[in-house]
């Protein structure tokens, strides 16, 4: 199977997925449920009031992204269906040995980290490792006290703390 085979270029269109196409050109005529489905098919956020959803849809249409549908929508069901159609068509036109659709890994994902964080792995240990052991060198290879004094870590540490969870 070559990389140029049609199976590697399978893309979903709004016609392939139910709810991925608006029935009216006026976006504001659609219900909240229809707007959310349309946005979900493109991987866009589906939360907010109807006005927010309408703005999001219009913004996507204006950006020219309305035809881009997620392959993983509905657990990859529509991708599998279209891939099987492409495989059937390839079998008819050539003597290809394809028998199944490509597997799209859309299930089985775990929240990171998947294991428990060790008790000794605390904010203080992270701070000691990242901040206290950090050595800033000037371009000539020696320590530059002025540059080291200007090294402020409060913002990066507060930003980094959002992504670090200690379960004690």
Secondary structure, DSSP 8 states (H G I E B T S, - for coil): --TTSGGGG----TTTSTTSS-SSS-GGGS-HHHHHHHHHTTT----S-HHHHHHHHHHHHHTT-TT---TTGGGGHHHHHHHHHHHHHHHHHS-----S------S----SS-S---TT--HHHHHIIIIIT---B-TTSSB-HHHHHT---HHHHHHHHTT-----
